[in-house]
Amino acid sequence: LIKPICLPLARDIREMSFVDTLPFIAGWGSIYF
């Protein structure tokens, strides 16, 4: 389960297509629940 804490607010960023792009994920926390 992924719970984002921030999302882009600008309309042009929200409407971009990220097909064929490499995602970058950063975070911290527990791997066990």
Secondary structure as UniProt FT lines:
FT   HELIX           11..14
FT   TURN            19..20
//
